[in-house]
Amino acid sequence: MRFGRQMLEHWWLDPDATYLNHGTVGVTPRRVLDAQQRLREQIERHPARFLLRELMSLAPQAPAEPTRVRAAAARVAAFVGATGDDIVFVDNASAGVNAVLRSLRLQAGDEIVLFDHAYGAVSRTAAFVAREHGARVVTLTLPFPLSDASLPQRLLEPVLNARTRLVILDHVTSETALVLPLAQLATLCRAHGVPVLADGAHAPGAIPLDIPSLGVDWYVANLHKWAFAPRACGLLWAAPDRREGLHPPVISWGLDVGWHQEFDWTGTRDPTPYLCAPDGIDFITGFLGEAAMHAYKHALARRAAQHLAARWGHPWETPDAMVGCMVTLPLPARLAHGDAAAAVRLKDWLLDERRIEAPVISRGDRLFIRVSAQVYNDDDDIERLAHAVAELS
């Protein structure tokens, strides 16, 4: 299999654009979209039978044959090292985070701990839930760029105490693209008796993943990013002893029946993103080759980081273990400082003037750019970005 821009034929992406932003909302392959359309047509032939008889079951006991949702869940679970009983589908990682946080029984004075690299929707949900219960969010500042993989653990341990009710940890940070040592951090939290909610929004399909081995209590992830499912599709994994009292953000007919029943049916909606998640996984395992895909994306991301850092006058010191298939780098000195408005202006200029899609990020008063490496990207895409930035700097 030859990866690079010739792979664009498998997506509907504009071939005249340079798309270095797979991580934000994903890009669904043509064959997965075709499967989704066939399934939608099948639903419309008899919607009530499909949605109310075949899709899911609200009975307390599992049916003799798995429902369509449970069958799809089993396929997805195998991809992330779990079993079908371990996961439920959610629309996205944010919905999964809401389910966990809004199911917590917090009291005044309790603490939720997270790093300042947490995704904005996650930190805002934590703040909302804490405010409702008189609790507080403890935000740890993790320097970036980061050259010391042990620093997150050294920052986290001193704040764990009797008031800590939850630690929220990224597996792959959204803006800064760091693969954090999640298993090590979870081990530390367990030693202090503190449960862990892992945000794996950017993990499935981006890095090899075995959720149960990580030692977390809950794990949420998107499947419509790097795992090629249609939007909107995510998963929520919960350890067996963390399922009681766990509710979806929308309460419906499954309440008090079982955790599968609650999440499998939250009202009438399009179920095809969930049901086509196995098609996205098949695209990885049966067409691309999972090991080859991971190797190509990681190598391209690493080359991009080294090349752009050298061009822009910054050292690249991020440990290789913290690099997946995205990298975030500071922009050249002349473009390095700016606020969120400056970041938007630069991002828009890249798209409008040079047909390059890549997120520009403001952290503090510094500007960074995040590059996603997908199998349809190659070194020429990285050079086009470098050339465009050179025009401005």
Backbone hydrogen bonds, N-H to C=O, Kabsch-Sander energy under -0.5 kcal/mol:
donor,donor_aa,acceptor,acceptor_aa,energy
3,F,1,M,-0.6
4,G,375,V,-3.2
7,M,4,G,-2.4
8,L,5,R,-1.7
9,E,6,Q,-1.0
10,H,7,M,-2.2
11,W,8,L,-2.1
17,A,14,D,-1.7
18,T,355,R,-2.9
19,Y,17,A,-0.7
20,L,18,T,-0.9
20,L,357,E,-2.3
24,T,21,N,-1.2
25,V,21,N,-0.6
26,G,22,H,-1.6
27,V,225,K,-0.6
30,R,10,H,-2.8
33,L,29,P,-2.1
34,D,30,R,-2.6
35,A,31,R,-1.8
36,Q,32,V,-2.2
37,Q,33,L,-2.2
38,R,34,D,-2.2
39,L,35,A,-1.9
40,R,36,Q,-2.3
41,E,37,Q,-2.3
42,Q,38,R,-1.9
43,I,39,L,-2.3
44,E,40,R,-2.1
45,R,41,E,-0.8
45,R,42,Q,-0.6
46,H,42,Q,-0.6
46,H,43,I,-1.4
50,F,46,H,-2.3
51,L,47,P,-3.0
52,L,48,A,-2.3
53,R,49,R,-1.5
54,E,49,R,-1.8
55,L,50,F,-2.6
68,R,54,E,-2.4
69,V,55,L,-2.4
71,A,67,T,-2.6
72,A,68,R,-2.2
73,A,69,V,-2.5
74,A,70,R,-2.0
75,R,71,A,-1.6
76,V,72,A,-2.4
77,A,73,A,-2.9
78,A,74,A,-1.9
79,F,75,R,-1.0
79,F,76,V,-0.5
80,V,76,V,-1.0
80,V,77,A,-0.9
81,G,78,A,-1.0
82,A,77,A,-3.1
86,D,83,T,-1.6
87,I,84,G,-0.9
88,V,236,L,-2.0
90,V,234,G,-2.1
96,G,92,N,-1.7
97,V,93,A,-2.6
98,N,94,S,-2.4
99,A,95,A,-2.1
100,V,96,G,-2.0
101,L,97,V,-2.9
102,R,98,N,-2.4
103,S,100,V,-1.0
104,L,101,L,-1.0
106,L,104,L,-0.9
109,G,134,G,-2.0
110,D,107,Q,-2.1
111,E,163,R,-2.4
112,I,136,R,-2.2
113,V,166,L,-2.6
114,L,138,V,-2.3
115,F,168,I,-0.5
116,D,140,L,-2.6
118,A,115,F,-1.8
122,V,119,Y,-0.6
123,S,119,Y,-2.5
124,R,120,G,-2.2
125,T,121,A,-1.9
126,A,122,V,-2.5
127,A,123,S,-2.1
128,F,124,R,-2.4
129,V,125,T,-2.7
130,A,126,A,-2.6
131,R,127,A,-2.3
132,E,128,F,-2.0
133,H,129,V,-1.1
133,H,130,A,-0.7
134,G,130,A,-0.8
134,G,131,R,-0.6
135,A,130,A,-2.5
136,R,110,D,-2.3
138,V,112,I,-3.1
138,V,136,R,-0.5
139,T,137,V,-0.7
140,L,114,L,-2.7
140,L,138,V,-0.6
142,L,140,L,-0.7
149,A,147,S,-0.6
151,L,148,D,-1.4
154,R,150,S,-1.8
155,L,151,L,-2.2
156,L,152,P,-2.0
157,E,153,Q,-2.2
159,V,156,L,-1.3
160,L,156,L,-0.7
160,L,157,E,-1.2
164,T,161,N,-1.4
165,R,111,E,-2.8
165,R,163,R,-0.5
166,L,111,E,-1.1
167,V,195,P,-1.9
168,I,113,V,-2.9
169,L,167,V,-0.6
169,L,197,L,-2.3
171,H,199,D,-2.6
172,V,199,D,-0.7
173,T,178,L,-2.5
174,S,117,H,-0.5
177,A,173,T,-1.0
179,V,322,M,-2.2
180,L,171,H,-1.8
180,L,178,L,-0.9
182,L,180,L,-2.4
185,L,181,P,-2.3
186,A,182,L,-2.8
187,T,183,A,-2.1
188,L,184,Q,-1.9
189,C,185,L,-2.1
190,R,186,A,-2.7
191,A,187,T,-2.0
192,H,188,L,-0.8
192,H,189,C,-0.8
193,G,190,R,-1.8
194,V,189,C,-2.8
197,L,167,V,-2.4
198,A,196,V,-0.6
198,A,218,W,-2.8
199,D,169,L,-2.9
200,G,198,A,-0.9
200,G,220,V,-3.3
203,A,200,G,-2.2
205,G,207,I,-0.5
206,A,203,A,-2.4
207,I,203,A,-2.1
211,I,80,V,-2.5
213,S,210,D,-0.7
214,L,211,I,-2.1
215,G,212,P,-1.0
217,D,196,V,-1.8
218,W,196,V,-1.9
219,Y,237,W,-2.4
220,V,198,A,-2.6
221,A,235,L,-2.1
222,N,201,A,-0.5
223,L,233,C,-3.2
224,H,233,C,-1.3
228,F,225,K,-0.9
229,A,223,L,-2.6
234,G,90,V,-2.9
235,L,221,A,-2.5
236,L,88,V,-2.6
237,W,219,Y,-3.2
238,A,86,D,-1.7
239,A,217,D,-2.4
242,R,239,A,-2.7
243,R,240,P,-0.9
246,L,243,R,-2.0
247,H,99,A,-0.6
247,H,245,G,-0.6
251,I,249,P,-0.6
254,G,265,W,-0.6
255,L,252,S,-1.6
257,V,254,G,-2.3
258,G,254,G,-1.0
262,E,258,G,-2.3
263,F,259,W,-1.8
264,D,260,H,-3.2
265,W,261,Q,-1.1
266,T,267,G,-0.6
274,Y,271,P,-0.6
275,L,271,P,-2.1
276,C,272,T,-2.0
277,A,274,Y,-1.3
279,D,276,C,-0.6
280,G,276,C,-1.5
281,I,277,A,-1.9
282,D,278,P,-2.6
283,F,279,D,-1.8
284,I,280,G,-1.2
285,T,281,I,-3.0
286,G,282,D,-2.7
287,F,282,D,-0.8
287,F,283,F,-0.5
288,L,283,F,-2.4
289,G,284,I,-2.6
293,M,289,G,-2.7
294,H,290,E,-2.5
295,A,291,A,-2.3
296,Y,292,A,-2.4
297,K,293,M,-2.5
298,H,294,H,-2.5
299,A,295,A,-2.2
300,L,296,Y,-2.5
301,A,297,K,-2.6
302,R,298,H,-2.4
303,R,299,A,-2.5
304,A,300,L,-2.7
305,A,301,A,-2.3
306,Q,302,R,-2.4
307,H,303,R,-2.8
308,L,304,A,-2.8
309,A,305,A,-2.4
310,A,306,Q,-1.9
311,R,307,H,-2.2
312,W,308,L,-2.3
313,G,309,A,-0.5
313,G,310,A,-0.7
314,H,309,A,-2.7
317,E,315,P,-0.7
322,M,319,P,-1.9
323,V,320,D,-1.8
324,G,177,A,-0.5
324,G,322,M,-0.5
324,G,326,M,-0.7
327,V,371,V,-2.0
328,T,176,T,-0.5
329,L,369,I,-2.4
331,L,367,L,-2.0
335,L,332,P,-1.6
336,A,332,P,-0.8
336,A,333,A,-1.0
338,G,365,D,-1.8
343,A,339,D,-1.9
344,V,340,A,-2.0
345,R,341,A,-2.1
346,L,342,A,-2.2
347,K,343,A,-2.4
348,D,344,V,-2.7
349,W,345,R,-2.2
350,L,346,L,-2.4
351,L,347,K,-1.8
352,D,348,D,-3.5
353,E,349,W,-2.7
354,R,349,W,-0.8
354,R,350,L,-1.0
355,R,351,L,-1.1
356,I,350,L,-2.3
357,E,18,T,-2.7
358,A,356,I,-0.7
361,I,368,F,-3.0
363,R,361,I,-0.6
363,R,366,R,-2.5
366,R,363,R,-2.0
367,L,336,A,-3.0
368,F,361,I,-2.8
369,I,329,L,-2.5
370,R,359,P,-2.4
371,V,327,V,-3.2
372,S,20,L,-1.8
373,A,325,C,-3.2
374,Q,372,S,-0.7
377,N,374,Q,-2.2
381,D,378,D,-0.8
382,I,378,D,-1.2
383,E,379,D,-2.2
384,R,380,D,-2.2
385,L,381,D,-1.8
386,A,382,I,-2.4
387,H,383,E,-2.7
388,A,384,R,-2.1
389,V,385,L,-2.5
390,A,386,A,-1.9
391,E,387,H,-1.3
392,L,388,A,-0.7
392,L,389,V,-0.9
393,S,389,V,-1.7
